[in-house]
Amino acid sequence: MINQVRGLLAPAEPPPHLRGRVDRMIAGSTRSVSRQSWRLATVGAAATTGVLALLIGSAISINGEPPAASAQAAEILHRAADAARADQTPAPRADQFILTTTMNYGPVVGQKQLAATLTRSWTSVDGTRDSLIWVSDPPPGGRQSTVIPGCRNGRAAEWAPDGSLLKSTRACTPTPAYPNNLPTDATTMLKYLRQTSGGTASSDERTFANLEELIRGYLPAQSRAALYEAATKISGVVASPSMTDAAGRSGTAVSLIGDIDRYDLIFEPQTYRFLGWQVVPKADNAAGPARSAVVLSVTIVDRAGQMS
């Protein structure tokens, strides 16, 4: 980040909208500095700290385009994108399943503490085969295992009220667990997310929530990288350098504060692997329930119900 600031300071002057503020900071320094000399090394310690904070707090240009997210959040997201691109895991076969194990935390009526539920989902890679969801603690009257019918030849089985499958069918479109048609660049990905949000200019919160939903899935490396970089273009995204997820793991996070809740995406601080997400009520909505999920493992298996 300091190297990026140096690049902004020398040989060019600071951005026009910051020039006056930088002038005043430098004027208050203990050293006499020429107006034309903007190099960081020539500025007194006090002015250096102020200028650095000012420029880092602003949106530092990345690839010639200033991100809407804070510079620190953009740094986290770009590192996560680099880690995603470096992933050499082979693409799954169309007839396989993605087994995702998560721990979900959510409110329960009549209980102050959040309830923890272990969930295993086997989702069809191409969406044509029956998927399976298993939960450790189903709600009263609920099923521990639920089959999600695959969509074959434009038809899928219907559910009975008890969650079992009927012989009757309904029209459908396959929903692949490994979508290979997603955008692979940040600009197109952001457009895709906004279209999913309804395309309104004021839908940053909904766009970030859509990104949060998509990030939970198993995506091709280039699309996952594009998803992280698209987040740098969403207004209001900030960094939370130190955050502990619901499983007690230390991480670093990027967050967006919405009208009612704060949305957090948490990453492993060394590898920048995605750890999980959480939705936390704002201070003025403290009575609202917090919700979170941590990703324990993701693997590829040959059939629904297979553990490894």
Solvent accessible surface area in square Angstrom, and as a share of the most:
residue,aa,sasa,rsa
1,M,72,0.32
2,I,85,0.43
3,N,115,0.59
4,Q,73,0.32
5,V,0,0.00
6,R,123,0.45
7,G,52,0.50
8,L,50,0.25
9,L,4,0.02
10,A,23,0.18
11,P,131,0.82
12,A,61,0.47
13,E,61,0.28
14,P,2,0.01
15,P,38,0.24
16,P,102,0.64
17,H,136,0.61
18,L,7,0.03
19,R,69,0.25
20,G,37,0.35
21,R,118,0.43
22,V,1,0.01
23,D,42,0.22
24,R,165,0.60
25,M,60,0.27
26,I,20,0.10
27,A,87,0.68
28,G,65,0.62
29,S,15,0.10
30,T,140,0.81
31,R,147,0.54
32,S,119,0.77
33,V,33,0.19
34,S,69,0.45
35,R,127,0.46
36,Q,137,0.61
37,S,37,0.24
38,W,11,0.04
39,R,138,0.50
40,L,22,0.11
41,A,93,0.72
42,T,50,0.29
43,V,13,0.08
44,G,6,0.05
45,A,87,0.68
46,A,82,0.63
47,A,4,0.03
48,T,32,0.19
49,T,94,0.55
50,G,22,0.21
51,V,4,0.02
52,L,39,0.19
53,A,67,0.52
54,L,20,0.10
55,L,3,0.01
56,I,39,0.20
57,G,60,0.58
58,S,31,0.20
59,A,46,0.36
60,I,7,0.04
61,S,52,0.33
62,I,38,0.19
63,N,145,0.74
64,G,71,0.69
65,E,89,0.40
66,P,86,0.54
67,P,8,0.05
68,A,46,0.35
69,A,1,0.01
70,S,36,0.23
71,A,8,0.06
72,Q,81,0.36
73,A,0,0.00
74,A,0,0.00
75,E,49,0.22
76,I,13,0.07
77,L,0,0.00
78,H,34,0.15
79,R,120,0.44
80,A,1,0.01
81,A,0,0.00
82,D,87,0.45
83,A,39,0.31
84,A,10,0.07
85,R,88,0.32
86,A,68,0.53
87,D,76,0.39
88,Q,152,0.67
89,T,78,0.46
90,P,108,0.68
91,A,68,0.53
92,P,17,0.11
93,R,132,0.48
94,A,56,0.44
95,D,58,0.30
96,Q,21,0.09
97,F,14,0.06
98,I,4,0.02
99,L,6,0.03
100,T,25,0.15
101,T,14,0.08
102,T,23,0.13
103,M,47,0.21
104,N,47,0.24
105,Y,42,0.16
106,G,20,0.19
107,P,73,0.46
108,V,65,0.37
109,V,154,0.88
110,G,89,0.86
111,Q,90,0.40
112,K,209,0.89
113,Q,143,0.64
114,L,73,0.36
115,A,30,0.23
116,A,51,0.39
117,T,29,0.17
118,L,36,0.18
119,T,23,0.13
120,R,57,0.21
121,S,21,0.14
122,W,11,0.04
123,T,46,0.27
124,S,2,0.01
125,V,9,0.05
126,D,41,0.21
127,G,9,0.09
128,T,36,0.21
129,R,86,0.32
130,D,50,0.26
131,S,12,0.08
132,L,34,0.17
133,I,59,0.30
134,W,61,0.21
135,V,31,0.18
136,S,34,0.22
137,D,91,0.47
138,P,46,0.29
139,P,91,0.57
140,P,143,0.90
141,G,92,0.88
142,G,36,0.35
143,R,111,0.40
144,Q,84,0.37
145,S,46,0.30
146,T,38,0.22
147,V,55,0.31
148,I,61,0.31
149,P,12,0.08
150,G,5,0.04
151,C,7,0.04
152,R,119,0.44
153,N,156,0.80
154,G,32,0.31
155,R,112,0.41
156,A,4,0.03
157,A,24,0.18
158,E,60,0.27
159,W,104,0.37
160,A,16,0.12
161,P,150,0.94
162,D,90,0.47
163,G,18,0.18
164,S,40,0.26
165,L,65,0.32
166,L,80,0.40
167,K,205,0.87
168,S,55,0.35
169,T,63,0.37
170,R,88,0.32
171,A,75,0.58
172,C,30,0.18
173,T,112,0.65
174,P,57,0.36
175,T,113,0.66
176,P,52,0.33
177,A,21,0.16
178,Y,32,0.12
179,P,22,0.14
180,N,124,0.64
181,N,129,0.66
182,L,17,0.08
183,P,23,0.15
184,T,81,0.47
185,D,69,0.36
186,A,14,0.11
187,T,88,0.51
188,T,62,0.36
189,M,0,0.00
190,L,25,0.12
191,K,126,0.53
192,Y,83,0.31
193,L,2,0.01
194,R,54,0.20
195,Q,113,0.50
196,T,86,0.50
197,S,21,0.13
198,G,58,0.56
199,G,48,0.46
200,T,74,0.43
201,A,101,0.78
202,S,107,0.69
203,S,12,0.08
204,D,32,0.17
205,E,47,0.21
206,R,104,0.38
207,T,0,0.00
208,F,0,0.00
209,A,11,0.08
210,N,14,0.07
211,L,0,0.00
212,E,5,0.02
213,E,96,0.43
214,L,39,0.19
215,I,1,0.00
216,R,96,0.35
217,G,35,0.33
218,Y,46,0.18
219,L,14,0.07
220,P,25,0.15
221,A,30,0.23
222,Q,87,0.39
223,S,2,0.01
224,R,41,0.15
225,A,0,0.00
226,A,0,0.00
227,L,0,0.00
228,Y,4,0.02
229,E,24,0.11
230,A,0,0.00
231,A,0,0.00
232,T,5,0.03
233,K,44,0.18
234,I,0,0.00
235,S,60,0.39
236,G,48,0.46
237,V,0,0.00
238,V,63,0.36
239,A,20,0.16
240,S,26,0.17
241,P,79,0.50
242,S,103,0.67
243,M,30,0.13
244,T,81,0.47
245,D,7,0.04
246,A,43,0.33
247,A,48,0.37
248,G,53,0.51
249,R,67,0.24
250,S,83,0.53
251,G,5,0.05
252,T,10,0.06
253,A,0,0.00
254,V,0,0.00
255,S,1,0.01
256,L,8,0.04
257,I,105,0.53
258,G,8,0.08
259,D,122,0.63
260,I,101,0.51
261,D,18,0.10
262,R,68,0.25
263,Y,28,0.11
264,D,0,0.00
265,L,0,0.00
266,I,1,0.01
267,F,0,0.00
268,E,40,0.18
269,P,47,0.30
270,Q,146,0.65
271,T,81,0.47
272,Y,34,0.13
273,R,126,0.46
274,F,20,0.08
275,L,3,0.01
276,G,0,0.00
277,W,31,0.11
278,Q,23,0.10
279,V,4,0.03
280,V,38,0.22
281,P,21,0.13
282,K,56,0.24
283,A,102,0.79
284,D,122,0.63
285,N,47,0.24
286,A,81,0.63
287,A,109,0.85
288,G,19,0.18
289,P,64,0.40
290,A,31,0.24
291,R,92,0.33
292,S,11,0.07
293,A,5,0.04
294,V,2,0.01
295,V,17,0.10
296,L,77,0.39
297,S,56,0.36
298,V,64,0.37
299,T,54,0.31
300,I,48,0.24
301,V,3,0.02
302,D,78,0.40
303,R,154,0.56
304,A,37,0.29
305,G,38,0.36
306,Q,33,0.15
307,M,101,0.45
308,S,113,0.73
